[in-house]
Amino acid sequence: MHKCDAALNNTFVFKACLTLMFVAGPAAAQRETPSEGGRVIGQIFDRIEPVAETGLHGFFQLLGNQPIAFILLVLTFGTLVGKLNVKDVSLGSTAGTLLVGVVISMIAEAAYGITYSIPGILSSFMLLLFMYALGLKVGPQFFSGLRKGGLAFIGIGIIVWALNWIICYVGASWAGLAPGYATGLISGSYTITAILGVGQGALASGAYAPPPGMTIEEVGANMAAAYAISYVLSSIGIILLIRYLPRIFGRDAKADAKLAEADYSGGATHPVPGAPGALTIGFSPYDLRAFSVTHDSFVGRSLSQLINDYPQVPILRVVRDEAVLELSANTILTMNDIVTVRANVHDLILREGELIGPESDSQLARSVPLEVADIHVGSHAVSGKTLKELASHGTGGVEVQALFRGGNELPFGPKSIVLFGDVLRLTGPDIALKAAAKQLGGHAILPTMKSEVLYLALAMLAGYLVGIVTVTVSGIPFSLGTSAGCILAGVGVSYFRSRNPEFGGPVHEGARSFLQDFGLNAFVAVLSANVGPKVITALGGDTILWLALIGTIGALLPPLIAFWVGIRFFGLNSIIADGATTGGRNSTPGLNAIIEESGSSVAAVPYPVSYALTTVLALIGGYLSMILS
């Protein structure tokens, strides 16, 4: 049953130790034959062992036959392991998932000869979901980030790439490793599998010829072994390093993230239209109150007359004889009707009671739900008017929460001018929002739980197709990559919605967050199943020690130095420097780790810039490392 005799030996040793523990006692050495109790215990173990072995083999076989079960099991225990906290240090869900998955797949391979292999299309799709969801979150900040620190992001990426190449190539040469190991170390420590493909391409095209006595297959095997060892160590190590880089240099990740958000949002205090969490109600000096109609100025008047006479006192509900009336412009108020109005609290307390009548505590009249909506100004008739003028022309009962122009938030006041194409964020009852939208020539875009699969599929398809476009120069393929393509698709959708909120409506933060977390962790779970068995094949001899040492240094030292350069010489916020560093290191799980640590997605702003650059440089470097071997 076993592929490894050590597992069987360990089972017999374990049984023998337990038998001695229970029946031998201190005088065991004086007995020449075991006691009756010892024989009984031995018989029990003889019967239990085959059952246990069969059960474990069946369990690991089940995981191999049912990949979905493997993924869900790894996600469960990986999340639990990631939550373990030792002196304020934890792995996080992503690193925990990778670790648990690799351990399970290694045990299955070593003890039972079961090699897990899950189709890569599943992991690829999950990764693309993660990248798109992340792009939605940071879209409006992305272009601001380019303007603020584009050169710094590029510099950090070049530092990470150059140091990684030097450490892996020079380290392999200095250790006397055979051809192929250097390229595999670069690929694994950088966690870019495509570098293996570039190296294989150099072999297949004849750009590199193995030395006498060595075959192309042997060079390829060396690449695979170096890749497997360095990949696993690098994947776990980089997640922890990126997560705690700010803390290592004495920075508060959460505090720096808040500063970065304020800086890269251009001073905006509200999420832009279409962004997650945009349509939430904050503090408002406005309130709903109910009054009994007793004054002659209101009794016997129609709602249309009252709107013209008192535009600042919009009537939002009328209750008569404990029933809510259906409102129209011709609705006539009668004595003792109860009306609901919304206005400034100061006016409600000191003015409306005298104007309308005594305040009422009617629950029916006061239970008018408030909404928040973005309205795109689509009427040229209102363009050029001030907010004060709009409030006196049929837009009463709502409060302006924010004003956006070209996707950027503007400071506003009563004299602020509204232009065609602006977006107003308003709060108020549904009836008042609809009236305001009609006046402004737009539609009230409200929070929704409906799916946006249409926009998700179209945007991801466009990003994917752009990412697979490849240009080959001197045998080296250049492409943006599907991951970068999808994150840029998310950025594009979010950026467009900030100017046109009716395009798909607001992004629901719960759905976006789920796509981000589940997409990445499911990707890592599949990856762990496929990488784990390769680690087993690479275990053996002194070479593994060099691979582990060089691969780990090549993976962790360059981002450490690049981060230091970012905060010291470029003067970047620690979270922004961390995001640029993990982009330069091509570590999507690392990005998720700093997002978890900082409680903010702002680290993703510089990520695509350094990511796209170093992806190209890493492929060139991998090719050179092979032909220079």
C-alpha positions in Angstrom: 0.0 0.0 0.0 2.8 2.4 0.8 5.2 4.0 -1.6 7.5 4.7 1.2 8.8 2.1 3.7 9.3 4.7 6.3 5.6 5.0 6.9 5.3 1.3 7.6 8.2 1.3 9.9 6.8 4.2 11.8 3.5 2.4 12.3 5.3 -0.7 13.8 7.4 1.5 16.1 4.3 3.4 17.3 2.6 0.1 18.1 5.6 -1.3 19.9 6.0 1.9 22.0 2.4 1.8 23.1 2.6 -1.9 24.0 5.6 -1.2 26.2 3.9 1.7 27.8 0.8 -0.2 28.8 2.2 -3.6 29.8 5.9 -3.5 30.3 6.2 -0.9 33.1 9.5 -0.4 35.0 10.2 -4.1 35.2 9.9 -4.8 31.5 13.6 -5.4 31.1 13.4 -8.3 33.6 10.7 -10.1 31.7 11.6 -12.6 29.0 8.0 -13.0 27.6 5.2 -10.5 27.5 2.3 -10.7 29.9 -1.2 -11.9 29.0 -2.2 -8.2 28.9 0.6 -7.5 26.5 -0.6 -10.2 24.1 -4.1 -8.9 24.3 -3.0 -5.3 23.5 -0.9 -6.6 20.6 -3.8 -8.5 19.2 -6.0 -5.4 19.4 -3.4 -3.4 17.5 -3.0 -6.1 14.9 -6.7 -5.7 14.2 -6.9 -1.9 14.3 -3.9 -1.2 12.1 -5.3 -2.6 8.8 -8.6 -0.8 9.4 -6.9 2.5 10.2 -4.6 2.1 7.2 -7.5 1.4 4.9 -9.5 4.3 6.3 -6.7 6.8 5.7 -5.9 5.5 2.3 -9.6 5.7 1.4 -9.8 9.3 2.7 -6.8 10.5 0.7 -8.1 8.6 -2.3 -11.5 10.4 -2.0 -9.7 13.7 -2.0 -7.9 12.7 -5.2 -11.1 11.5 -6.9 -13.2 14.5 -5.7 -11.2 17.7 -6.3 -14.1 19.8 -5.0 -13.9 18.0 -1.6 -10.1 18.7 -1.5 -10.6 22.4 -2.2 -13.4 22.8 0.4 -11.4 20.9 3.0 -8.3 22.9 2.4 -10.3 26.2 2.5 -11.8 25.2 5.8 -8.7 24.2 7.7 -6.5 26.8 5.9 -8.8 29.6 7.1 -8.6 28.2 10.6 -4.8 27.9 10.5 -4.6 31.4 9.1 -6.5 32.8 12.1 -4.1 31.3 14.7 -2.4 34.2 16.4 1.0 33.9 18.1 2.2 37.2 19.6 0.2 39.2 17.1 1.6 37.3 14.2 -0.6 35.2 12.0 -0.4 33.5 8.6 -3.7 34.9 7.2 -6.2 32.9 5.3 -4.2 32.8 2.0 -0.9 31.5 3.5 -2.8 29.1 5.8 -4.7 27.6 2.8 -1.5 27.2 0.8 0.3 25.5 3.7 -2.6 23.1 4.5 -3.0 22.2 0.9 0.7 21.4 0.3 0.9 19.3 3.5 -2.1 17.2 2.6 -0.9 16.7 -1.0 2.6 15.8 0.2 1.3 13.2 2.7 -0.9 11.6 0.0 2.1 11.3 -2.4 4.6 10.1 0.2 2.5 7.7 2.2 0.0 6.4 -0.3 1.4 7.1 -3.8 -1.6 9.3 -4.6 -0.7 12.3 -6.8 -3.3 15.1 -6.8 -3.8 17.0 -10.0 -6.6 19.5 -10.4 -7.3 21.1 -13.8 -5.6 24.5 -13.9 -8.6 26.2 -15.6 -10.3 26.2 -12.2 -7.5 28.0 -10.4 -7.0 30.4 -13.3 -10.6 31.4 -13.3 -10.7 31.9 -9.6 -7.6 34.1 -9.8 -9.2 36.2 -12.5 -12.3 36.7 -10.4 -10.1 38.0 -7.6 -8.2 40.4 -9.8 -11.4 41.8 -11.3 -13.0 42.3 -7.9 -9.9 44.1 -6.7 -9.9 46.4 -9.7 -13.5 47.4 -8.9 -12.4 48.5 -5.5 -9.4 50.6 -6.5 -10.5 51.8 -9.9 -11.0 55.5 -9.2 -7.7 55.7 -7.2 -5.7 54.0 -9.9 -5.2 56.9 -12.2 -4.5 59.2 -9.3 -1.9 56.7 -8.2 -0.2 56.8 -11.6 0.0 60.6 -11.4 1.4 60.6 -7.9 4.0 57.9 -7.9 4.3 56.2 -11.3 8.1 56.6 -11.5 8.6 55.4 -7.9 6.4 52.3 -8.6 8.5 51.5 -11.7 11.8 52.0 -9.7 10.6 49.6 -7.0 9.7 47.0 -9.6 13.1 47.2 -11.3 14.9 46.8 -7.9 12.9 43.7 -7.0 13.5 42.1 -10.4 17.2 42.9 -10.7 18.1 41.7 -7.2 16.1 38.5 -7.7 17.9 37.6 -10.9 21.3 38.4 -9.5 20.8 36.3 -6.3 19.3 33.3 -8.2 21.7 33.2 -11.1 24.9 34.1 -9.2 23.9 31.9 -6.3 23.4 28.9 -8.5 26.7 29.5 -10.3 28.6 30.0 -7.0 27.0 26.8 -5.5 28.1 24.8 -8.6 24.5 23.8 -9.5 23.9 22.1 -12.8 22.3 23.9 -15.8 18.6 24.5 -15.4 18.6 25.1 -11.7 19.1 28.9 -12.0 16.1 29.3 -14.3 14.0 27.1 -12.1 15.0 29.2 -9.0 14.1 32.4 -10.8 10.7 31.0 -11.8 9.9 29.5 -8.4 11.2 32.4 -6.2 9.3 34.8 -8.4 6.2 32.5 -8.6 6.0 33.0 -12.3 5.5 29.6 -13.9 5.8 31.1 -17.4 9.5 31.5 -16.9 9.8 27.7 -17.0 8.1 27.9 -20.4 10.6 30.5 -21.6 13.5 28.3 -20.4 12.0 25.2 -22.1 11.7 27.4 -25.3 15.4 28.2 -25.2 16.1 24.5 -25.0 13.7 23.5 -27.7 14.9 26.2 -30.2 18.5 25.3 -29.7 19.4 28.8 -28.2 20.9 26.8 -25.4 22.7 23.4 -25.9 23.3 21.2 -22.8 27.0 20.4 -22.0 28.4 17.0 -23.1 27.0 14.1 -21.1 23.8 16.0 -20.2 20.4 15.7 -22.0 17.7 18.3 -22.6 15.4 16.2 -20.4 17.8 16.4 -17.5 18.1 20.2 -17.8 14.3 20.4 -17.8 14.1 18.2 -14.7 16.5 20.5 -12.9 14.3 23.5 -13.7 11.2 21.7 -12.4 12.9 20.6 -9.2 14.3 24.1 -8.4 10.9 25.6 -9.3 9.0 23.3 -7.0 11.2 23.8 -3.9 11.6 27.6 -4.3 8.0 28.1 -5.3 6.5 26.6 -2.1 9.0 28.3 0.2 8.6 31.6 -1.7 4.8 31.5 -1.8 4.5 31.1 2.0 7.4 33.4 2.9 6.4 36.3 0.7 2.9 36.4 2.1 4.3 36.7 5.6 6.9 39.3 4.6 4.6 41.5 2.6 2.0 41.3 5.4 4.4 42.5 8.1 6.8 44.8 6.1 5.3 48.0 7.6 5.5 46.6 11.1 9.1 45.5 10.6 10.0 49.1 9.8 8.0 50.5 12.8 4.9 51.6 10.8 1.3 51.3 11.7 -0.4 49.6 8.7 -3.9 50.7 9.5 -3.0 54.3 10.3 -0.9 54.6 7.1 -3.6 53.0 5.0 -6.1 55.7 6.2 -3.5 58.4 5.3 -3.0 56.8 1.9 -6.7 56.6 1.2 -7.1 60.3 1.9 -4.1 61.2 -0.2 -4.9 59.1 -3.2 -8.6 60.1 -3.2 -7.7 63.7 -3.8 -9.2 64.7 -0.4 -12.6 63.1 -1.2 -14.6 62.1 1.9 -17.1 59.9 0.1 -16.7 56.9 -2.2 -17.2 57.9 -5.8 -20.4 56.8 -7.7 -20.4 53.1 -8.5 -17.8 52.3 -5.9 -18.5 49.8 -3.1 -20.1 51.3 -0.1 -21.0 54.5 -2.0 -24.7 54.6 -1.3 -24.7 54.6 2.5 -26.4 57.2 4.8 -24.1 59.1 7.0 -24.8 61.9 9.6 -27.4 64.4 8.4 -28.7 67.6 9.9 -32.1 66.8 8.3 -34.8 64.8 9.9 -38.4 63.5 9.5 -41.1 65.0 11.7 -44.9 64.7 11.7 -47.4 67.5 12.3 -51.2 67.8 12.7 -52.7 70.2 10.2 -54.5 72.9 12.1 -53.4 76.2 10.6 -55.4 78.0 8.0 -52.4 78.4 5.8 -52.4 74.6 5.1 -56.1 73.5 5.6 -57.9 73.3 2.3 -54.8 73.8 0.2 -53.5 71.3 -2.5 -50.1 69.8 -2.4 -49.1 71.6 -5.6 -50.0 75.0 -4.1 -48.1 74.2 -0.9 -45.0 73.2 -2.9 -45.0 76.6 -4.6 -45.6 78.5 -1.4 -43.3 76.5 0.9 -40.6 74.8 -1.2 -38.5 74.1 1.9 -41.3 72.2 3.6 -41.9 69.3 1.3 -44.9 67.0 2.3 -43.8 63.4 1.9 -46.7 61.6 3.5 -50.3 62.3 4.5 -52.1 60.2 7.0 -55.9 60.6 7.3 -58.1 58.5 9.7 -55.1 56.1 10.3 -54.6 55.5 6.6 -51.8 56.7 4.3 -53.2 58.6 1.3 -51.9 58.1 -2.2 -50.3 61.5 -3.0 -50.9 63.6 -6.1 -50.5 67.2 -7.0 -54.3 67.7 -6.5 -54.4 66.1 -3.0 -56.2 68.6 -0.6 -55.3 68.8 3.0 -58.1 68.8 5.6 -58.2 69.7 9.3 -56.3 67.2 11.6 -54.6 65.4 8.7 -51.1 64.4 9.8 -48.4 65.4 7.3 -44.7 64.2 7.3 -42.1 66.7 6.3 -38.3 66.5 6.1 -36.1 69.6 6.6 -33.4 71.0 8.7 -33.9 70.0 12.4 -33.6 73.7 13.5 -36.4 74.7 11.2 -38.5 71.7 12.2 -38.3 72.6 15.8 -38.7 76.3 15.7 -40.7 77.0 12.6 -42.8 74.1 11.1 -44.8 73.6 14.3 -46.0 77.2 14.1 -46.6 77.0 10.3 -48.5 73.7 10.1 -49.7 72.8 13.6 -48.7 70.8 16.7 -46.3 67.9 16.3 -47.7 64.4 16.2 -46.2 61.1 17.5 -48.0 59.0 14.9 -45.8 56.0 14.1 -47.5 55.6 10.7 -46.7 59.1 9.7 -43.1 59.0 11.0 -42.1 55.6 9.5 -40.9 56.9 6.2 -37.7 55.0 5.1 -34.8 57.1 3.9 -32.7 56.2 0.9 -29.4 57.4 -0.6 -29.1 57.7 -4.4 -26.7 59.0 -7.1 -28.4 61.1 -9.7 -26.7 61.9 -13.0 -27.6 65.5 -14.1 -29.0 65.0 -17.6 -31.0 68.2 -18.0 -29.5 71.3 -19.7 -32.3 73.4 -18.1 -30.8 73.0 -14.6 -27.2 73.2 -15.7 -25.6 76.3 -14.3 -28.0 76.7 -11.4 -26.8 76.7 -7.8 -27.8 74.1 -5.2 -29.8 76.7 -3.4 -31.8 77.5 -6.6 -32.4 73.8 -7.2 -33.7 73.3 -3.7 -36.4 75.9 -4.4 -37.5 74.2 -7.7 -39.0 70.9 -6.8 -36.1 69.2 -5.2 -37.1 69.7 -1.5 -37.0 66.9 1.0 -33.6 65.7 0.0 -30.2 66.6 1.3 -27.1 66.9 -0.9 -24.5 64.5 0.5 -21.8 64.9 -2.2 -21.2 66.5 -5.6 -19.0 64.8 -8.2 -17.7 66.2 -11.5 -15.7 64.0 -13.8 -15.6 61.3 -11.2 -13.9 63.6 -8.6 -15.6 64.9 -5.5 -16.0 68.6 -5.2 -16.5 70.7 -2.1 -20.0 72.2 -2.2 -22.2 74.8 -0.5 -25.5 76.6 -1.3 -23.8 78.7 -4.0 -22.1 75.7 -5.7 -23.1 75.5 -9.4 -24.3 72.2 -10.8 -23.4 71.4 -14.5 -24.7 69.0 -17.0 -23.0 65.6 -16.5 -22.4 66.1 -12.7 -23.5 63.5 -10.3 -25.3 64.5 -7.1 -25.5 62.1 -4.1 -28.8 62.8 -2.3 -30.5 61.4 0.8 -34.2 61.4 1.4 -37.4 59.4 1.1 -38.0 57.6 -2.1 -40.8 59.9 -3.3 -38.5 63.0 -2.8 -35.6 61.3 -4.6 -37.7 60.5 -7.6 -39.0 64.0 -7.7 -35.4 65.3 -7.6 -34.3 62.9 -10.3 -37.1 64.1 -12.6 -36.2 67.7 -12.0 -32.5 67.0 -12.7 -33.2 64.9 -15.8 -31.7 61.7 -14.5 -32.6 58.5 -12.6 -32.2 57.8 -8.9 -29.6 55.0 -8.7 -30.3 53.2 -5.5 -28.4 50.4 -3.6 -29.3 47.0 -5.0 -28.6 43.3 -4.3 -29.2 42.3 -7.9 -26.4 40.4 -9.7 -24.2 42.2 -12.1 -23.1 39.1 -14.0 -23.5 40.8 -17.4 -21.0 43.5 -16.6 -18.7 41.2 -14.8 -18.6 38.7 -17.8 -18.2 41.4 -20.4 -15.4 43.2 -18.6 -13.5 40.1 -17.6 -13.8 38.8 -21.2 -12.3 42.1 -22.5 -9.5 42.0 -19.9 -8.7 38.4 -20.6 -8.5 38.9 -24.4 -6.2 41.9 -24.0 -4.1 39.9 -21.5 -3.5 36.9 -23.9 -2.3 39.1 -26.8 1.3 38.1 -27.2 4.1 39.7 -29.2 7.2 37.5 -29.7 10.6 39.3 -30.1 13.7 37.2 -30.6 12.0 34.1 -29.3 10.8 35.9 -26.1 7.0 36.2 -25.7 5.7 39.5 -24.3 2.2 39.9 -23.0 0.3 41.9 -20.4 -1.0 38.7 -18.8 -4.6 37.7 -18.1 -4.3 38.7 -14.4 -3.2 42.2 -15.2 -5.8 42.3 -17.9 -8.6 41.5 -15.6 -7.6 43.9 -12.8 -7.4 46.6 -15.4 -10.9 45.6 -16.6 -12.2 46.1 -13.0 -10.4 49.4 -12.8 -12.0 50.5 -16.1 -15.5 49.5 -15.1 -15.1 51.3 -11.7 -13.6 54.4 -13.4 -16.4 54.5 -15.9 -19.1 54.1 -13.3 -17.7 57.0 -11.3 -18.8 59.2 -14.2 -21.9 57.3 -15.2 -23.4 55.6 -12.2 -26.4 54.3 -14.2 -24.0 52.0 -15.9 -24.7 48.9 -13.9 -25.5 50.8 -10.7 -23.4 50.6 -7.5 -21.2 47.7 -6.7 -22.4 45.8 -3.7 -19.5 45.6 -1.3 -20.5 42.2 0.2 -20.6 40.6 -3.3 -17.3 42.2 -4.3 -15.5 41.3 -1.1 -16.7 37.6 -1.5 -15.3 37.4 -5.0 -12.0 38.8 -3.8 -11.5 36.5 -0.9 -13.0 33.3 -2.2 -11.4 33.7 -5.7 -7.9 34.1 -4.3 -8.1 31.3 -1.7 -9.7 28.8 -4.1 -6.9 29.6 -6.5 -4.3 28.9 -3.8 -6.1 25.7 -2.8 -5.9 24.3 -6.3 -2.3 25.4 -6.7 -1.3 23.6 -3.5 -2.7 20.3 -4.8 -0.7 20.5 -8.0 2.6 21.8 -6.5 2.8 19.5 -3.4 3.7 16.3 -5.3 6.5 18.1 -7.1 8.2 18.9 -3.9 8.5 15.2 -3.0 10.3 14.5 -6.3 12.8 17.3 -5.6 13.7 16.1 -2.1 17.1 14.4 -1.9 20.8 15.1 -1.8 22.6 18.3 -0.8 21.1 20.1 -3.8 17.8 20.7 -2.0 19.6 22.7 0.7 21.1 25.1 -1.9 17.7 25.3 -3.7 15.9 26.2 -0.5 18.5 28.7 0.6 19.0 30.5 -2.7 15.3 30.4 -3.5 14.3 31.8 -0.2 16.9 34.6 -0.3 15.9 35.4 -3.9 12.3 35.6 -2.9 12.5 37.7 0.3 15.6 39.9 0.2 14.7 41.9 -2.9 11.2 43.0 -1.7 12.7 43.9 1.7 15.3 46.2 0.1 12.8 47.6 -2.4 10.3 48.5 0.4 13.1 50.3 2.3 14.0 52.3 -0.8 10.3 53.1 -1.4 9.8 54.6 2.1 13.3 56.1 2.5 14.2 57.5 -0.9 10.9 57.9 -2.7 9.1 59.0 0.5 6.1 56.7 -0.2 3.5 55.8 2.4 4.4 52.4 3.8 1.2 50.8 2.4 1.7 52.3 -1.1 5.3 51.1 -1.0 4.2 47.7 0.1 1.7 47.5 -2.8 4.3 48.5 -5.3 6.7 45.9 -3.8 4.3 43.0 -4.0 3.4 44.1 -7.5 7.1 44.1 -8.4 7.3 40.6 -6.8 4.2 39.4 -8.8 2.6 38.1 -5.6 -1.2 38.4 -5.7 -1.5 36.4 -2.4 1.0 38.9 -0.9 -1.3 41.8 -2.0 -4.2 40.2 -0.3 -2.1 39.8 2.9 -1.3 43.5 3.1 -5.0 44.3 2.4 -6.0 42.1 5.3 -3.3 43.6 7.6 -4.1 47.3 6.7 -7.9 46.9 6.5 -7.8 48.8 3.2 -7.5 48.0 -0.5 -5.4 51.1 -1.2 -2.2 48.9 -1.5 -3.7 47.7 -4.9 -3.3 51.2 -6.4 0.4 50.8 -7.4 0.2 47.0 -7.8 -0.7 46.8 -11.6 2.1 49.3 -12.5 5.0 47.3 -11.1 3.3 44.0 -11.8 3.0 44.6 -15.5 6.6 45.8 -15.8 8.2 43.0 -13.9 6.2 40.3 -15.6 8.0 41.3 -18.9 11.4 41.8 -17.2 11.1 38.4 -15.4 10.5 36.6 -18.7 13.5 38.3 -20.4 15.6 37.5 -17.3 14.5 33.8 -17.3 15.5 33.4 -21.0 18.9 35.0 -20.4 19.5 32.8 -17.4 19.0 29.8 -19.5 21.2 30.7 -22.5 24.0 32.0 -20.1 24.0 28.7 -18.2 
